[in-house]
């Protein structure tokens, strides 16, 4: 029965709506990756800010937090297509075709 239902779907539904279905699925996954990227960027900026504040206050920098912040920024840049330049280090790929708008 399941194979019969899949065959009917492919023969009837897919030729008429398959093209738009492809773009709707692409739009949905694009929004999911943009959301994941934005949350990663926010978390990375938050952790970098905590590291800078601890440096200013003269406390010991937690290296683990700093590494997690860089990884979160990298994941956020990869998901959204944004390129960040922090202290001369470029995070992200300027040729990425993601949903971001470019350099920040």
Sine and cosine of phi, psi and omega as CSV:
sin_phi,cos_phi,sin_psi,cos_psi,sin_omega,cos_omega
0.00,0.00,-0.65,0.76,-0.04,-1.00
-0.91,0.42,-0.67,0.74,0.02,-1.00
-0.90,0.44,-0.62,0.79,0.04,-1.00
-0.89,0.45,-0.67,0.74,0.04,-1.00
-0.91,0.42,-0.66,0.75,0.04,-1.00
-0.90,0.43,-0.66,0.75,0.02,-1.00
-0.90,0.44,-0.66,0.75,0.04,-1.00
-0.90,0.43,-0.67,0.74,0.03,-1.00
-0.87,0.49,-0.71,0.70,-0.02,-1.00
-0.92,0.40,-0.64,0.77,-0.06,-1.00
-0.97,0.23,-0.57,0.82,-0.11,-0.99
-0.98,-0.22,-0.81,0.59,-0.14,-0.99
-0.98,0.20,-0.72,0.70,-0.17,-0.99
-0.90,0.44,-0.65,0.76,0.00,-1.00
-0.89,0.46,-0.49,0.87,-0.04,-1.00
-1.00,-0.01,-0.60,0.80,-0.12,-0.99
-0.89,-0.46,0.04,1.00,-0.06,-1.00
-0.91,0.42,-0.62,0.79,-0.04,-1.00
-0.92,0.40,-0.73,0.68,0.03,-1.00
-0.94,0.33,-0.52,0.85,0.06,-1.00
-0.89,0.46,-0.62,0.79,0.04,-1.00
-0.88,0.48,-0.70,0.72,-0.02,-1.00
-0.95,0.30,-0.55,0.84,0.06,-1.00
-0.92,0.39,-0.67,0.74,0.05,-1.00
-0.91,0.41,-0.62,0.78,0.06,-1.00
-0.90,0.44,-0.64,0.77,0.02,-1.00
-0.91,0.42,-0.67,0.74,-0.01,-1.00
-0.90,0.43,-0.72,0.69,0.00,-1.00
-0.92,0.38,-0.54,0.84,0.06,-1.00
-0.89,0.45,-0.68,0.73,0.03,-1.00
-0.91,0.40,-0.61,0.79,0.03,-1.00
-0.89,0.45,-0.72,0.69,0.00,-1.00
-0.93,0.37,-0.59,0.81,0.08,-1.00
-0.89,0.45,-0.65,0.76,0.02,-1.00
-0.91,0.40,-0.70,0.71,0.06,-1.00
-0.87,0.49,-0.67,0.74,0.01,-1.00
-0.90,0.43,-0.66,0.75,0.02,-1.00
-0.91,0.42,-0.69,0.72,0.04,-1.00
-0.90,0.44,-0.61,0.79,0.04,-1.00
-0.91,0.41,-0.67,0.75,0.04,-1.00
-0.90,0.43,-0.67,0.74,0.02,-1.00
-0.90,0.44,-0.70,0.71,0.02,-1.00
-0.90,0.43,-0.65,0.76,0.02,-1.00
-0.91,0.42,-0.68,0.73,0.03,-1.00
-0.91,0.42,-0.63,0.78,0.03,-1.00
-0.88,0.47,-0.72,0.69,-0.01,-1.00
-0.93,0.36,-0.61,0.80,0.07,-1.00
-0.89,0.45,-0.65,0.76,0.03,-1.00
-0.89,0.46,-0.67,0.74,0.06,-1.00
-0.88,0.48,-0.63,0.77,0.03,-1.00
-0.91,0.41,-0.66,0.75,0.01,-1.00
-0.92,0.39,-0.65,0.76,0.03,-1.00
-0.90,0.43,-0.65,0.76,0.03,-1.00
-0.92,0.39,-0.53,0.85,0.07,-1.00
-0.93,0.37,-0.66,0.75,0.02,-1.00
-0.92,0.40,-0.63,0.78,0.00,-1.00
-0.98,0.22,-0.08,1.00,0.04,-1.00
0.99,0.12,0.24,0.97,0.03,-1.00
-1.00,0.01,0.22,-0.98,0.00,-1.00
-0.95,0.30,0.73,-0.69,0.03,-1.00
-0.98,0.21,0.73,-0.68,0.07,-1.00
-1.00,0.09,0.94,-0.33,-0.08,-1.00
-0.90,0.44,-0.58,0.81,0.02,-1.00
-0.87,0.48,-0.67,0.74,0.03,-1.00
-0.90,0.44,-0.65,0.76,-0.02,-1.00
-0.90,0.43,-0.67,0.74,0.01,-1.00
-0.92,0.40,-0.66,0.75,0.04,-1.00
-0.90,0.44,-0.62,0.79,0.03,-1.00
-0.89,0.45,-0.69,0.73,0.02,-1.00
-0.91,0.42,-0.66,0.75,0.02,-1.00
-0.91,0.42,-0.67,0.74,0.04,-1.00
-0.89,0.45,-0.65,0.76,0.05,-1.00
-0.90,0.43,-0.64,0.77,0.01,-1.00
-0.90,0.43,-0.69,0.72,0.03,-1.00
-0.90,0.44,-0.67,0.75,0.03,-1.00
-0.89,0.45,-0.65,0.76,0.04,-1.00
-0.93,0.38,-0.61,0.79,0.01,-1.00
-0.92,0.39,-0.64,0.76,-0.05,-1.00
-0.96,0.28,-0.58,0.81,-0.10,-1.00
-0.98,-0.18,-0.31,0.95,-0.03,-1.00
1.00,0.07,0.19,0.98,-0.01,-1.00
-0.99,0.12,0.55,-0.84,0.07,-1.00
-0.91,-0.41,0.83,-0.55,0.03,-1.00
-0.95,-0.32,0.61,-0.79,0.08,-1.00
-0.85,-0.53,0.96,-0.27,-0.04,-1.00
-0.90,-0.43,0.90,-0.43,0.03,-1.00
0.79,0.61,0.61,0.79,0.02,-1.00
1.00,0.05,-0.08,1.00,0.05,-1.00
-0.99,-0.15,0.82,-0.57,0.00,-1.00
-1.00,-0.01,0.82,-0.58,0.05,-1.00
-0.92,-0.38,0.84,-0.55,-0.05,-1.00
0.95,-0.31,0.16,-0.99,-0.04,-1.00
-0.89,-0.46,0.87,-0.50,-0.05,-1.00
-0.91,0.41,-0.26,0.97,-0.01,-1.00
-0.99,-0.15,0.18,0.98,0.01,-1.00
-0.94,0.35,0.62,-0.79,-0.03,-1.00
-0.98,-0.22,0.50,0.86,-0.02,-1.00
-0.95,0.31,-0.20,-0.98,-0.08,-1.00
-1.00,0.10,-0.05,1.00,-0.04,-1.00
-0.96,0.28,0.14,-0.99,-0.08,-1.00
-0.97,-0.26,0.04,1.00,0.06,-1.00
0.82,-0.57,-0.59,-0.81,-0.09,-1.00
-0.97,0.26,0.62,-0.79,0.14,-0.99
-0.79,-0.61,0.00,0.00,0.00,0.00
